[in-house]
Amino acid sequence: MCETDIFFIGIGLSGLRGCSIETLDILDQMDEIFIEKYTNFVPEEISPLSGYLKNTKITILDRVDIENNDQRFLDKIKGKSVAILIPGDPFIATTHNSLRIAAINRGFNCQIIHNSSILTAAASVSGLSAYRFGRTVTCPFPHSPSEFPYEIIKLNAQIGAHTLVLLDINTVTGEFLSVNEAISILLILEEKKHEKVIKRTSLVIGLAQVGTGNEFIVPGNADEVKNIGWKDIGPPQALIVCSEPLHFTEEEALKTFWDIDLSNRKSQ
């Protein structure tokens, strides 16, 4: 193949169907192929690749395989050309950096193949300006409560920035935090803190299964978006809390894409 020992390959947002031609060329030359399914839900099994690869055996990696036992994993693949398929873009979340660091420290050559991520796709699909987004935050399940998402939304709003709120998942149990649950959590925090960070009339955009054929996007007041049956739509989901006023180009995009009339919001 080449001198590279490990390819960290992003498969994007639509599962294995998101693999690029470059990825298929690489996979067809690998000694072993792995896929991790614990950082996000991967909608398909191996079948989408069966028509493209000679060897379609792909081993599923658990979190314990490459986080707690990275040296054991590196011993196992030593001397081989290996690809690790990762949802989204490989290192947008830092989950796999420990393996990458351990591999480089042991003399492995590593290469990254990039793909789409919700961090960029959320702005692209919504019509909002990517330059208006501030710090991204994750909203955890109610059984692990945190005020951190509320605080990040507040800090972003202070500089006129939108907030992308990623919603917690558990790929082992299949649990996921839905858009309406996240809005409820934030509104409860508002009732507790009274800092006018998010109101029932705040402009938000709910996102589900972005980048797939089942993509579902709804902008509107927090109360309106909260009353949609997001749990029935399925994961992964995310929420954008908009900072107002919007730029006129953003207003035009939301009106054109989603038929949202924002003309009366400046008086709210």
C-alpha positions in Angstrom: 0.0 0.0 0.0 2.2 2.8 1.3 4.0 3.7 4.6 0.8 4.5 6.4 -0.1 2.0 9.0 -3.4 3.4 10.3 -6.1 5.3 8.3 -8.6 7.2 10.5 -11.5 7.5 8.1 -14.6 9.7 8.5 -17.7 8.2 7.0 -19.8 11.4 7.4 -23.4 11.6 8.5 -25.2 9.0 6.4 -23.5 5.8 7.6 -21.4 3.7 5.3 -23.1 5.2 2.2 -21.1 8.3 3.0 -17.8 6.7 2.2 -15.9 8.6 -0.5 -14.3 7.1 -3.6 -10.9 7.8 -2.0 -12.1 5.8 1.1 -13.2 2.8 -1.1 -9.8 2.8 -2.8 -8.0 2.7 0.6 -10.3 0.1 2.1 -9.7 -2.3 -0.8 -6.0 -2.4 0.0 -6.2 -2.8 3.8 -5.2 -5.9 5.8 -8.0 -5.2 8.3 -10.9 -2.8 8.5 -12.6 -1.7 11.8 -15.6 0.5 12.5 -16.5 2.1 15.8 -20.2 2.6 16.6 -20.1 4.1 20.1 -19.7 7.8 19.3 -22.8 7.9 17.0 -25.4 5.7 15.6 -24.4 4.1 12.3 -27.6 3.4 10.3 -26.5 0.5 8.1 -24.5 -2.6 8.4 -21.7 -3.6 6.0 -24.0 -4.3 3.0 -23.5 -0.9 1.4 -19.8 -1.7 0.8 -20.3 -5.3 -0.5 -20.5 -4.2 -4.2 -17.2 -2.2 -3.9 -14.8 -4.2 -1.8 -13.1 -7.6 -2.3 -12.9 -8.1 1.5 -16.0 -6.8 3.3 -15.1 -8.2 6.7 -15.3 -5.2 9.1 -14.7 -5.7 12.8 -16.8 -3.5 15.2 -14.8 -1.7 17.9 -16.1 -1.1 21.4 -15.0 1.9 23.4 -12.9 -0.4 25.7 -11.0 -1.7 22.7 -9.3 1.5 21.8 -9.7 3.8 24.8 -8.7 1.6 27.8 -6.6 -0.8 25.9 -5.0 1.2 23.1 -1.6 -0.5 23.6 -3.1 -3.9 23.3 -5.0 -2.8 20.1 -1.7 -1.5 18.6 0.1 -4.7 19.4 -2.7 -6.6 17.6 -2.4 -4.5 14.4 1.4 -4.1 14.3 2.8 -4.7 10.9 -0.5 -4.4 9.1 -2.3 -1.7 7.1 -5.4 -0.9 9.0 -8.4 1.4 8.5 -10.7 2.6 11.3 -14.1 3.9 10.1 -15.5 6.7 12.3 -18.9 8.4 12.1 -18.6 12.1 11.0 -15.2 13.6 10.8 -12.6 11.5 12.7 -11.2 14.0 15.2 -14.0 16.6 15.5 -14.7 14.9 18.8 -11.4 14.2 20.6 -12.5 10.7 21.6 -10.0 9.0 19.3 -7.0 11.2 20.0 -5.7 9.0 22.7 -5.3 6.2 20.2 -3.8 8.5 17.6 -1.2 9.8 20.1 -0.4 6.3 21.4 0.1 5.2 17.8 2.4 8.0 16.8 4.4 7.6 20.0 5.0 3.9 19.0 6.1 4.9 15.5 2.9 4.2 13.6 2.2 6.3 10.5 -1.3 7.8 10.7 -3.4 9.4 8.0 -6.8 11.2 8.3 -9.5 11.0 5.6 -12.0 13.7 6.4 -15.8 13.8 5.9 -18.8 15.8 6.8 -19.6 16.6 10.5 -22.7 18.0 12.2 -20.6 20.9 13.2 -20.5 22.2 9.7 -23.7 20.6 8.4 -25.9 22.3 11.0 -25.0 25.7 9.6 -25.2 24.6 6.0 -28.6 23.0 6.1 -30.3 25.5 8.4 -29.4 28.6 6.3 -27.6 30.3 9.2 -24.1 31.7 8.7 -21.3 29.5 9.9 -19.5 32.6 11.0 -22.2 33.4 13.5 -21.8 30.1 15.5 -20.0 30.2 18.9 -18.9 27.4 21.1 -20.6 24.0 20.6 -22.0 22.2 23.7 -23.5 18.8 24.5 -26.8 18.6 26.5 -26.7 15.4 28.7 -29.5 13.1 29.7 -31.7 14.3 32.6 -30.2 11.6 34.8 -26.8 13.4 34.5 -28.0 17.0 34.9 -25.7 19.9 34.0 -26.1 23.7 33.8 -23.2 23.9 31.4 -25.3 24.0 28.2 -27.2 27.0 29.6 -24.0 28.8 30.5 -22.5 28.2 27.0 -25.7 29.5 25.3 -25.5 32.6 27.6 -21.8 33.2 26.7 -22.4 32.8 23.0 -25.4 35.2 23.1 -23.2 37.8 24.7 -21.1 38.0 21.5 -24.1 37.6 19.2 -23.4 34.0 18.3 -25.7 31.0 17.7 -25.2 27.8 19.8 -25.2 24.3 18.3 -26.3 22.0 21.1 -25.5 18.4 20.5 -27.8 15.9 22.2 -26.6 13.0 24.3 -26.8 9.4 23.0 -26.1 5.9 24.3 -25.4 3.6 21.4 -25.3 0.5 23.7 -28.9 1.0 25.0 -30.2 2.9 21.9 -31.2 5.8 24.1 -31.0 9.4 22.7 -32.0 12.8 24.0 -34.6 14.3 21.7 -35.0 18.0 20.6 -38.1 18.5 22.7 -36.4 17.0 25.8 -33.4 19.3 25.4 -35.6 22.4 25.1 -37.5 21.3 28.2 -34.2 21.0 30.1 -33.1 24.4 29.0 -36.4 26.1 29.9 -36.3 24.4 33.3 -32.9 25.9 33.8 -34.2 29.3 32.8 -37.0 29.1 35.4 -34.3 28.3 37.9 -31.7 31.0 36.9 -33.9 33.8 35.5 -31.1 35.1 33.3 -33.2 35.4 30.1 -30.9 33.1 28.2 -33.7 31.1 26.6 -37.4 31.9 26.6 -40.4 30.1 25.2 -40.4 32.6 22.3 -36.7 32.2 21.6 -35.9 31.2 18.0 -34.5 27.7 17.8 -34.0 25.1 15.0 -34.5 21.4 15.7 -32.4 19.0 13.6 -32.8 15.2 13.3 -30.9 12.7 11.1 -29.0 15.5 9.2 -27.3 14.2 6.1 -29.6 11.2 5.6 -32.6 10.6 3.5 -34.8 11.0 6.7 -33.5 14.5 7.5 -36.0 16.5 9.5 -35.6 20.2 10.3 -38.0 22.6 12.1 -37.3 26.2 13.0 -39.6 28.2 15.2 -40.3 29.4 18.8 -38.9 27.1 21.4 -42.5 26.3 22.6 -43.6 25.4 19.0 -40.5 23.2 18.3 -40.8 21.5 21.7 -44.4 20.3 20.9 -43.3 18.2 17.9 -43.0 14.4 18.4 -39.2 14.3 18.0 -38.9 11.0 19.9 -40.7 9.3 17.0 -38.3 10.7 14.4 -35.2 9.0 15.8 -31.5 9.9 16.4 -29.1 11.6 16.1 -30.6 14.9 16.9 -29.3 18.4 17.6 -30.6 21.9 18.5 -29.6 25.3 17.4 -30.4 28.2 19.8 -30.3 31.3 17.6 -28.8 34.6 18.7 -31.1 37.5 17.6 -31.3 39.7 15.7 -30.4 37.6 12.7 -28.4 38.9 9.8 -30.7 39.9 6.9 -29.2 37.1 4.8 -30.1 34.6 7.5 -33.6 36.0 7.7 -34.0 35.6 4.0 -32.6 32.0 4.1 -35.0 30.9 6.8 -38.0 32.5 5.0 -37.0 30.9 1.7 -36.0 27.4 3.0 -38.5 27.0 5.9 -41.3 29.6 5.3 -40.5 31.3 8.6 -41.8 34.9 8.9 -39.4 36.8 11.2 -40.8 40.3 10.6 -42.4 40.6 14.0 -39.6 39.2 16.1 -37.8 42.5 16.6 -40.6 43.7 18.7 -40.5 40.7 21.1 
